[in-house]
């Protein structure tokens, strides 16, 4: 079976949750906010591996460069609109069974509503220039915020404000968070969300 955007979103969130739990276990309790983006990248890739082993038909590449995208698939954005250098690669690229690109995925540690804007612009340009080959892309944003109350209401409000701001800044059609509801004794909370760029 080929994978839909909804299946991709669910797989991304599954991988992000697994990576978050694994990092907390490995680090002795530290949350995913302390981890580099590459740790989340690997966790998401492994979730797609499980999906493929269960019969889904697709391929996945890490750190795909724009030059290789152009040479292998004939997909190239208008360079006047987007400056994507060779060292600016998609963190994850989902391809169909014929190896045509389907879903670019970017992972970003988000401390403000502007953290993902450039990534969203690049994804949007690839979608518009891919002549229907790329239907949508995803931005995976993770953050950790602090509140003054012990119930975590302020921290949760700040996380929601950041995610809503990212949605507005990136022009994402929607987003889905993990919403773990964990809070530490100092009022910190973490979350990861997947934003859909079309």
C-alpha positions as CSV (number, residue, x, y, z in Angstrom):
1,X,0.0,0.0,0.0
2,X,1.1,3.6,-0.6
3,X,1.1,5.9,2.3
4,X,-1.3,8.9,2.6
5,X,-0.5,12.2,4.2
6,X,-2.5,11.2,7.3
7,X,-0.6,7.9,7.6
8,X,2.7,9.9,7.3
9,X,1.6,12.3,10.1
10,X,0.7,9.5,12.4
11,X,4.0,7.8,11.7
12,X,5.9,11.0,12.3
13,X,4.2,11.5,15.7
14,X,4.8,7.9,16.7
15,X,8.5,8.2,15.9
16,X,8.7,11.5,17.7
17,X,7.1,10.1,20.8
18,X,9.3,7.0,20.7
19,X,12.4,9.2,20.3
20,X,11.3,11.4,23.3
21,X,10.8,8.4,25.5
22,X,14.1,6.9,24.4
23,X,16.1,10.1,25.1
24,X,14.5,10.4,28.5
25,X,15.5,6.9,29.4
26,X,19.0,7.1,28.0
27,X,19.8,10.5,29.5
28,X,18.5,9.7,33.0
29,X,15.4,11.8,32.8
30,X,16.2,14.7,30.4
31,X,13.5,15.6,27.9
32,X,13.9,15.6,24.1
33,X,14.4,19.4,24.2
34,X,18.0,18.6,25.3
35,X,18.6,16.4,22.3
36,X,19.9,17.4,18.9
37,X,17.5,17.4,15.9
38,X,19.3,14.4,14.5
39,X,18.0,12.2,17.5
40,X,14.4,13.0,16.6
41,X,15.3,12.5,12.9
42,X,16.4,8.9,13.6
43,X,13.4,8.1,15.8
44,X,11.0,9.2,13.0
45,X,13.0,7.3,10.4
46,X,12.7,4.1,12.5
47,X,8.9,4.6,12.8
48,X,8.7,4.7,9.0
49,X,10.9,1.5,8.9
50,X,8.3,-0.3,11.0
51,X,5.6,0.9,8.7
52,X,7.5,-0.3,5.6
53,X,8.1,-3.7,7.2
54,X,4.4,-4.0,7.7
55,X,3.7,-3.8,4.0
56,X,3.7,-0.1,3.1
57,X,5.4,0.7,-0.3
58,X,7.7,3.7,-0.1
59,X,11.3,4.6,0.2
60,X,13.0,7.0,2.6
61,X,16.2,9.1,2.3
62,X,18.0,11.1,5.0
63,X,19.7,14.4,4.3
64,X,18.7,14.5,0.6
65,X,20.5,17.4,-1.2
66,X,18.8,19.7,-3.8
67,X,21.4,18.8,-6.4
68,X,20.6,15.1,-6.0
69,X,16.9,15.8,-6.1
70,X,17.4,17.6,-9.4
71,X,19.8,15.1,-10.9
72,X,17.8,11.9,-10.0
73,X,14.2,13.2,-10.1
74,X,14.2,16.3,-12.2
75,X,12.7,18.4,-9.4
76,X,14.1,21.9,-9.1
77,X,12.6,25.0,-7.6
78,X,13.0,28.5,-8.9
79,X,16.3,29.7,-7.5
80,X,15.2,33.3,-7.6
81,X,12.4,32.5,-5.0
82,X,14.3,30.0,-2.8
83,X,18.0,29.9,-2.1
84,X,18.6,26.3,-1.0
85,X,22.3,25.7,-0.9
86,X,23.9,22.2,-1.2
87,X,24.4,22.0,2.5
88,X,20.7,22.8,3.1
89,X,19.2,19.3,2.8
90,X,15.8,17.9,3.7
91,X,16.1,16.1,7.0
92,X,13.9,13.3,5.7
93,X,12.4,12.7,2.3
94,X,9.7,10.1,1.7
95,X,9.6,8.8,-1.9
96,X,7.1,6.5,-3.6
97,X,8.0,3.0,-4.8
98,X,9.4,4.4,-8.0
99,X,11.6,6.7,-6.0
100,X,9.7,9.9,-7.0
101,X,9.6,12.4,-4.1
102,X,6.4,12.6,-2.0
103,X,6.9,14.2,1.3
104,X,9.8,16.3,2.5
105,X,10.1,16.5,6.3
106,X,12.1,19.1,8.2
107,X,12.8,18.9,12.0
108,X,13.3,22.0,14.0
109,X,13.9,22.9,17.7
110,X,11.4,25.7,18.1
111,X,12.0,28.4,20.7
112,X,9.9,31.1,18.9
113,X,7.1,31.3,16.3
114,X,9.7,32.2,13.7
115,X,11.8,29.1,14.1
116,X,10.3,27.2,11.1
117,X,9.5,30.0,8.6
118,X,12.5,29.5,6.3
119,X,12.0,25.7,6.2
120,X,8.3,26.1,5.4
121,X,9.1,28.5,2.5
122,X,11.5,26.0,1.0
123,X,9.0,23.1,1.3
124,X,6.3,25.3,-0.3
125,X,8.5,26.2,-3.2
126,X,9.4,22.5,-3.8
127,X,5.7,21.6,-3.8
128,X,4.7,24.3,-6.2
129,X,7.6,23.5,-8.6
130,X,7.3,19.7,-8.5
131,X,4.4,19.6,-10.9
132,X,2.3,17.4,-8.7
133,X,5.0,15.0,-7.6
134,X,5.2,16.5,-4.1
135,X,1.7,16.9,-2.6
136,X,2.7,18.3,0.8
137,X,5.5,18.4,3.3
138,X,5.8,18.4,7.1
139,X,7.6,20.4,9.7
140,X,8.3,18.7,13.0
141,X,8.8,21.3,15.8
142,X,9.7,20.5,19.4
143,X,9.9,22.8,22.3
144,X,10.1,23.1,26.1
145,X,8.5,26.0,28.0
146,X,8.3,27.1,31.6
147,X,5.3,28.3,33.7
148,X,5.1,29.6,37.2
149,X,2.2,27.3,38.3
150,X,2.7,23.7,39.5
151,X,-0.1,22.4,37.3
152,X,1.6,23.4,34.0
153,X,-1.2,25.6,32.7
154,X,1.1,28.5,31.9
155,X,3.7,26.3,30.3
156,X,1.0,24.6,28.2
157,X,-0.4,28.0,27.2
158,X,3.0,29.1,26.0
159,X,3.6,25.9,24.0
160,X,0.2,26.4,22.4
161,X,1.0,30.0,21.6
162,X,4.3,28.9,19.9
163,X,2.6,26.2,17.9
164,X,-0.3,28.5,16.8
165,X,2.3,31.1,15.9
166,X,4.3,28.6,13.9
167,X,1.1,27.6,12.1
168,X,0.4,31.2,11.2
169,X,3.9,32.0,10.2
170,X,4.4,28.9,8.0
171,X,0.9,29.0,6.6
172,X,0.5,25.4,7.7
173,X,-3.0,24.0,7.0
174,X,-3.1,22.3,10.3
175,X,-0.9,20.7,13.0
176,X,-1.1,17.8,15.4
177,X,0.8,17.8,18.8
178,X,1.8,14.8,20.9
179,X,0.6,16.7,24.0
180,X,2.3,14.5,26.6
181,X,1.2,16.6,29.6
182,X,4.4,15.9,31.5
183,X,5.5,18.6,33.9
184,X,8.6,18.8,36.1
185,X,8.9,20.3,39.6
186,X,10.0,23.7,38.2
187,X,7.0,24.1,35.9
188,X,8.6,23.0,32.6
189,X,6.7,21.1,29.9
190,X,7.6,19.8,26.5
191,X,5.8,18.9,23.3
192,X,6.3,18.0,19.7
193,X,4.0,18.9,16.8
194,X,3.7,18.0,13.2
195,X,2.8,20.8,10.8
196,X,1.3,20.2,7.4
197,X,2.6,22.4,4.6
198,X,0.6,22.3,1.3
